[in-house]
Amino acid sequence: MSTVLRPNFNLPAHRKGDTFRALQFTLRQNGEAVDITGASVLFQVRTSPTGTLVLGLEVGDGITITDALGGVFFIDEQIIDIASALYYYELEVTLDSGFRLTYLTGTWQILQDVAR
């Protein structure tokens, strides 16, 4: 039996109302690109692991697949305007075959902006 480890990665703190720079991801398995043609990709940010959803992104709405055969997608550049707090996030991919896996999980600190 093999164990799949889901990396825990705390995103760098981000200031409320500032532009979030695009993040690129490339999915690989055993060194080979994972074909994500027809996949759904979800990025959700919540107040706690089971709390209120404050930001939800998916393919076509904040997430862009740029090379499906190469397993490449982006969380698009966008302004993040949610309340300052420590949030919990998860990045989940469901392949066309139905195979679903959470690839990243962690926390994300949103800082209060000063300039208005």
C-alpha positions as protocol buffer text, in pm:
chain_id: "A"
residue {
  index: 1
  type: MET
  ca { x: 0 y: 0 z: 0 }
}
residue {
  index: 2
  type: SER
  ca { x: 136 y: 340 z: -91 }
}
residue {
  index: 3
  type: THR
  ca { x: 70 y: 661 z: 94 }
}
residue {
  index: 4
  type: VAL
  ca { x: -1 y: 986 z: -85 }
}
residue {
  index: 5
  type: LEU
  ca { x: 135 y: 1286 z: 99 }
}
residue {
  index: 6
  type: ARG
  ca { x: -49 y: 1611 z: 51 }
}
residue {
  index: 7
  type: PRO
  ca { x: 203 y: 1888 z: 95 }
}
residue {
  index: 8
  type: ASN
  ca { x: 122 y: 2148 z: 355 }
}
residue {
  index: 9
  type: PHE
  ca { x: 237 y: 2488 z: 234 }
}
residue {
  index: 10
  type: ASN
  ca { x: 149 y: 2813 z: 405 }
}
residue {
  index: 11
  type: LEU
  ca { x: 110 y: 3082 z: 141 }
}
residue {
  index: 12
  type: PRO
  ca { x: 304 y: 3405 z: 196 }
}
residue {
  index: 13
  type: ALA
  ca { x: 105 y: 3678 z: 372 }
}
residue {
  index: 14
  type: HIS
  ca { x: -90 y: 3904 z: 137 }
}
residue {
  index: 15
  type: ARG
  ca { x: -227 y: 4253 z: 196 }
}
residue {
  index: 16
  type: LYS
  ca { x: -605 y: 4299 z: 159 }
}
residue {
  index: 17
  type: GLY
  ca { x: -697 y: 4481 z: -161 }
}
residue {
  index: 18
  type: ASP
  ca { x: -359 y: 4421 z: -328 }
}
residue {
  index: 19
  type: THR
  ca { x: -307 y: 4232 z: -653 }
}
residue {
  index: 20
  type: PHE
  ca { x: -223 y: 3867 z: -606 }
}
residue {
  index: 21
  type: ARG
  ca { x: 39 y: 3768 z: -862 }
}
residue {
  index: 22
  type: ALA
  ca { x: -41 y: 3462 z: -1071 }
}
residue {
  index: 23
  type: LEU
  ca { x: 88 y: 3128 z: -941 }
}
residue {
  index: 24
  type: GLN
  ca { x: 179 y: 2852 z: -1185 }
}
residue {
  index: 25
  type: PHE
  ca { x: 142 y: 2484 z: -1100 }
}
residue {
  index: 26
  type: THR
  ca { x: 261 y: 2181 z: -1294 }
}
residue {
  index: 27
  type: LEU
  ca { x: 120 y: 1845 z: -1192 }
}
residue {
  index: 28
  type: ARG
  ca { x: 359 y: 1554 z: -1223 }
}
residue {
  index: 29
  type: GLN
  ca { x: 352 y: 1190 z: -1123 }
}
residue {
  index: 30
  type: ASN
  ca { x: 677 y: 993 z: -1119 }
}
residue {
  index: 31
  type: GLY
  ca { x: 843 y: 1279 z: -1305 }
}
residue {
  index: 32
  type: GLU
  ca { x: 589 y: 1278 z: -1589 }
}
residue {
  index: 33
  type: ALA
  ca { x: 331 y: 1547 z: -1656 }
}
residue {
  index: 34
  type: VAL
  ca { x: -25 y: 1459 z: -1557 }
}
residue {
  index: 35
  type: ASP
  ca { x: -277 y: 1519 z: -1839 }
}
residue {
  index: 36
  type: ILE
  ca { x: -540 y: 1752 z: -1693 }
}
residue {
  index: 37
  type: THR
  ca { x: -756 y: 1771 z: -2004 }
}
residue {
  index: 38
  type: GLY
  ca { x: -1115 y: 1797 z: -1879 }
}
residue {
  index: 39
  type: ALA
  ca { x: -1003 y: 1825 z: -1516 }
}
residue {
  index: 40
  type: SER
  ca { x: -1164 y: 2046 z: -1257 }
}
residue {
  index: 41
  type: VAL
  ca { x: -932 y: 2251 z: -1039 }
}
residue {
  index: 42
  type: LEU
  ca { x: -1062 y: 2413 z: -722 }
}
residue {
  index: 43
  type: PHE
  ca { x: -892 y: 2660 z: -490 }
}
residue {
  index: 44
  type: GLN
  ca { x: -1096 y: 2732 z: -179 }
}
residue {
  index: 45
  type: VAL
  ca { x: -1020 y: 2964 z: 112 }
}
residue {
  index: 46
  type: ARG
  ca { x: -1218 y: 2924 z: 435 }
}
residue {
  index: 47
  type: THR
  ca { x: -1231 y: 3075 z: 782 }
}
residue {
  index: 48
  type: SER
  ca { x: -1144 y: 2733 z: 927 }
}
residue {
  index: 49
  type: PRO
  ca { x: -1100 y: 2390 z: 767 }
}
residue {
  index: 50
  type: THR
  ca { x: -1479 y: 2340 z: 790 }
}
residue {
  index: 51
  type: GLY
  ca { x: -1576 y: 2709 z: 808 }
}
residue {
  index: 52
  type: THR
  ca { x: -1731 y: 2965 z: 579 }
}
residue {
  index: 53
  type: LEU
  ca { x: -1606 y: 2986 z: 222 }
}
residue {
  index: 54
  type: VAL
  ca { x: -1459 y: 3334 z: 162 }
}
residue {
  index: 55
  type: LEU
  ca { x: -1293 y: 3275 z: -176 }
}
residue {
  index: 56
  type: GLY
  ca { x: -1360 y: 3004 z: -430 }
}
residue {
  index: 57
  type: LEU
  ca { x: -1182 y: 2977 z: -762 }
}
residue {
  index: 58
  type: GLU
  ca { x: -1224 y: 2720 z: -1038 }
}
residue {
  index: 59
  type: VAL
  ca { x: -1130 y: 2671 z: -1402 }
}
residue {
  index: 60
  type: GLY
  ca { x: -1276 y: 2962 z: -1598 }
}
residue {
  index: 61
  type: ASP
  ca { x: -1327 y: 3170 z: -1284 }
}
residue {
  index: 62
  type: GLY
  ca { x: -986 y: 3255 z: -1141 }
}
residue {
  index: 63
  type: ILE
  ca { x: -799 y: 2944 z: -1257 }
}
residue {
  index: 64
  type: THR
  ca { x: -668 y: 2894 z: -1610 }
}
residue {
  index: 65
  type: ILE
  ca { x: -535 y: 2571 z: -1759 }
}
residue {
  index: 66
  type: THR
  ca { x: -259 y: 2677 z: -2001 }
}
residue {
  index: 67
  type: ASP
  ca { x: -117 y: 2338 z: -2105 }
}
residue {
  index: 68
  type: ALA
  ca { x: -355 y: 2051 z: -2025 }
}
residue {
  index: 69
  type: LEU
  ca { x: -129 y: 1777 z: -2165 }
}
residue {
  index: 70
  type: GLY
  ca { x: 165 y: 1921 z: -1971 }
}
residue {
  index: 71
  type: GLY
  ca { x: -39 y: 1948 z: -1648 }
}
residue {
  index: 72
  type: VAL
  ca { x: 7 y: 2325 z: -1627 }
}
residue {
  index: 73
  type: PHE
  ca { x: -243 y: 2568 z: -1475 }
}
residue {
  index: 74
  type: PHE
  ca { x: -241 y: 2907 z: -1307 }
}
residue {
  index: 75
  type: ILE
  ca { x: -425 y: 3073 z: -1024 }
}
residue {
  index: 76
  type: ASP
  ca { x: -484 y: 3395 z: -1215 }
}
residue {
  index: 77
  type: GLU
  ca { x: -358 y: 3738 z: -1114 }
}
residue {
  index: 78
  type: GLN
  ca { x: -639 y: 3912 z: -928 }
}
residue {
  index: 79
  type: ILE
  ca { x: -717 y: 4155 z: -648 }
}
residue {
  index: 80
  type: ILE
  ca { x: -778 y: 3976 z: -320 }
}
residue {
  index: 81
  type: ASP
  ca { x: -1029 y: 4177 z: -120 }
}
residue {
  index: 82
  type: ILE
  ca { x: -1134 y: 3961 z: 173 }
}
residue {
  index: 83
  type: ALA
  ca { x: -1123 y: 4059 z: 539 }
}
residue {
  index: 84
  type: SER
  ca { x: -788 y: 4047 z: 715 }
}
residue {
  index: 85
  type: ALA
  ca { x: -755 y: 3717 z: 904 }
}
residue {
  index: 86
  type: LEU
  ca { x: -574 y: 3384 z: 904 }
}
residue {
  index: 87
  type: TYR
  ca { x: -748 y: 3155 z: 655 }
}
residue {
  index: 88
  type: TYR
  ca { x: -721 y: 2791 z: 552 }
}
residue {
  index: 89
  type: TYR
  ca { x: -693 y: 2696 z: 187 }
}
residue {
  index: 90
  type: GLU
  ca { x: -697 y: 2383 z: -25 }
}
residue {
  index: 91
  type: LEU
  ca { x: -608 y: 2318 z: -389 }
}
residue {
  index: 92
  type: GLU
  ca { x: -791 y: 2016 z: -528 }
}
residue {
  index: 93
  type: VAL
  ca { x: -776 y: 1860 z: -874 }
}
residue {
  index: 94
  type: THR
  ca { x: -1027 y: 1611 z: -1011 }
}
residue {
  index: 95
  type: LEU
  ca { x: -913 y: 1443 z: -1330 }
}
residue {
  index: 96
  type: ASP
  ca { x: -1151 y: 1353 z: -1612 }
}
residue {
  index: 97
  type: SER
  ca { x: -1128 y: 989 z: -1491 }
}
residue {
  index: 98
  type: GLY
  ca { x: -1282 y: 1092 z: -1157 }
}
residue {
  index: 99
  type: PHE
  ca { x: -953 y: 1059 z: -965 }
}
residue {
  index: 100
  type: ARG
  ca { x: -952 y: 1340 z: -709 }
}
residue {
  index: 101
  type: LEU
  ca { x: -667 y: 1457 z: -491 }
}
residue {
  index: 102
  type: THR
  ca { x: -592 y: 1753 z: -271 }
}
residue {
  index: 103
  type: TYR
  ca { x: -250 y: 1869 z: -391 }
}
residue {
  index: 104
  type: LEU
  ca { x: -186 y: 2153 z: -148 }
}
residue {
  index: 105
  type: THR
  ca { x: -331 y: 2267 z: 178 }
}
residue {
  index: 106
  type: GLY
  ca { x: -227 y: 2522 z: 436 }
}
residue {
  index: 107
  type: THR
  ca { x: -292 y: 2864 z: 578 }
}
residue {
  index: 108
  type: TRP
  ca { x: -295 y: 3209 z: 424 }
}
residue {
  index: 109
  type: GLN
  ca { x: -264 y: 3529 z: 627 }
}
residue {
  index: 110
  type: ILE
  ca { x: -445 y: 3828 z: 481 }
}
residue {
  index: 111
  type: LEU
  ca { x: -312 y: 4152 z: 631 }
}
residue {
  index: 112
  type: GLN
  ca { x: -514 y: 4470 z: 681 }
}
residue {
  index: 113
  type: ASP
  ca { x: -426 y: 4743 z: 432 }
}
residue {
  index: 114
  type: VAL
  ca { x: -349 y: 5090 z: 560 }
}
residue {
  index: 115
  type: ALA
  ca { x: -370 y: 5304 z: 244 }
}
residue {
  index: 116
  type: ARG
  ca { x: -723 y: 5360 z: 120 }
}
